[in-house]
Amino acid sequence: MSNTNEISAKAIEFLKQLISTQSYSKEENKTADLIVSHLNEHGFKTYRKINNVWTWAHKRDESKPTLLLNSHHDTVRASSKWTYDPFSTTVVGDKLIGLGSNDAGGPLVSLLHVFLELSKNEQPYNLVFLASAEEETSGKQGVPIVLDEIGTIDVGVVGEPTSMDMAIAERGLLVLDCIAHGQSGHAARGEGENAIYKAMKDIEWFKSYDFEQKSDVLGKINMTVTLIEAGSQHNVVPDECRFVVDVRPNEHYSNEEVLSTIRKHVECDVNPRSLNLNASGISLDHPIVQKGKEIGIRTYGSQTMSDQVHMPFPCIKMGPGDTRRSHTADEFIYISEVEKGIEIYLELLKGLEING
């Protein structure tokens, strides 16, 4: 096997190219071009759908399970608080500064170059690499539009900055627009039916209700009322109260199940903005988790979402970098984190027997 330092050096050089190429979510065409060119230069046939790019290590063998390596190449928009040029890589000692360096450029180039290395030898699995688009906006033109074309996947590795800890569960998201209905009247005479008071009863339910199944790694489902709006003037009893609830399910419930339970308990109208961002988890007995434990990788439950929410198969989430740096001004990753990440990825994935 090639020296991991050599692999890391190539990964870092490609990361610099990606940083210097603007790739705001839904505008990733130029970085998609870069990834296609990079893979073609290494002799791989690439597939592309809008700004999603994928390739196979070898021709698919239907007798083998399939392992997906995935990370995203879109970024959030650079804020005015940057003190460095977000599109010009700045290296200060071990620190590499640039927009998308941590989320998720470091994980992306690490997985891409791990893919190139693993492709040099037959593995006990089919290996496919996917660089996805629109992750930062949970867009519809990202992972969801390519999974059918890739076909059956048995396990996925999603590259996000986790300090190379292994997330074995990830919260989903359900945003609810709720409307409590009353009847208007004059406040001085106490007329009507106050929609705010009706909403208060439902809001108290959201605050205090506990779903039965709690997760060992994610805990209970979190429900938080985050916005509220009602009334037109001081002397009119409001006939409508609107509020928004942020719901973060654990891996034991689908979004549909959570919504059904909520609707059974509250009086207000409950309208989900989307049901697609489901929580997920992988069995502690899965071979990739077991091998991770054997080589000393820490497991945990992730409170933040990734493209894993779109993947209806077992996944882990792990990558170099620190989630606390994501979406911050002067975002950075340490070069040594990329080097260590590649080393751990290779140790975890080389020769992995997915079927146990």
Residue, then its C-alpha position, 0 to 999 in steps of 0.5 A: m500500500s502507498n504511504t499514507n503521507e503521500i495519499s494525504a499530500k495529494a488529498i490536501e492539494f485537491l482540497k485547495q483546488l476545491i476551496s478556490t472554486q465557489s460551490y455554494s449549495k445549488e451552485e456546485n457545477k464547477t466543483a462537480d467539474l473538478i471532481v469529474s476531471h480528478l477521477n477521470e485523470h485516475g482512469f475512472k469512468t464517472y457518472r453525473k446527475i446535475n451536480n452529483v458525481w459518482t464512480w465505481a472502483h470496479k465493475r459491480d459483482e452481484s455476489k458481493p455487498t456494496l459499500l458507499l463512500n459519500s460526502h458533499h461538495d457544496t458549502v454554505r455562503a461565506s459571511s461578512k465576518w471572514t478575516y481571510d479570503p474564503f476562496s483562497t486557501t491560507v495555511v498557517g502551520d498545521k491549519l488550513i483555512g478556507l470555506g468548506s475546508n472543514d465542512a465537508g472538504g476535508p472528509l470529501v478529499s479524504l474519502l475520495h483518496v481512500f477510494l482511489e487507494l482501495s480501488k488498487n486491490e480487490q475488496p470483499y465488497n463493491l465500492v462506489f464513491l459519491a460526491s453529492a450536492e445540496e447537502e447544506t440546504s437539504g435540497k431535492q437535487g442531491v442524494p435523493i436523485v441518484l440512489d436509484e441509479i446507483g442501485t442496492i447499497d448495503v452500508g454507507v460511510v458518510g463523510e462529515p467532520t466528527s473528529m473521526d469518531m463514529a456516529i452510529a445514530e443521527r437525529g432527523l428533523l420534522v418542522l411543523d406549522c401549527i394553527a390553533h383556531g378560535q373565534s374573534g370577539h371584543a376583549a372588553r366583553g370577553e367575547g369569542e374563543n381565544a386561539i392563544y389560550k387553545a394554542m397554549k394547551d397544545i404548546e404545553w403538550f409539546k413541552s411535556y410529552d415524552f415518546e415511549q422509546k428513548s435511544d441509548v445514543l440519542g436520548k428522547i425525541n426533542m420537541t421545541v416551539t420556536l416561533i409564535e404569532a397571533g392577534s391583530q390589535h389589543n382589543v380583539v380576541p384572536d381567532e387564530c394562533r400560529f406556531v412552529v415546532d422543531v422536532r428532532p426524532n431519534e432512530h426508533y421512530s419514522n417522521e410519519e410515526v411521530l406526526s401521527t402521535i402528535r396529531k392524536h394528542v393536540e387540537c391544532d392543525v399540524n402541517p409538516r414542511s417535509l417528512n423526508l428527513n428521517a432519523s437513522g441508526i446502525s446496529l451495534d453488531h454491524p461488522i463496520v461498527q465492530k471493526g471500528k471498536e476493535i481499532g479504538i474508534r469511539t461511537y456516539g449519537s449525532q444531534t446534527m443531520s447529514d446526507q444520511v437522512h436520505m439513505p434507507f440503508p445502514c450508515i455510519k458518519m465519520g470524518p476528519g475535522d470538528t463539527r463545531r467549526s462548521h459554518t463559522a467565519d475563518e473555517f479551517i481544518y488541520i492538515s494533520e486531521v486529514e492525514k490521520g483521517i485517511e489512515i483510520y479510514l484505510e484501517l477500517l475499510k481495507g478488507l472489511e467483511i460487510n456480511g460478517 
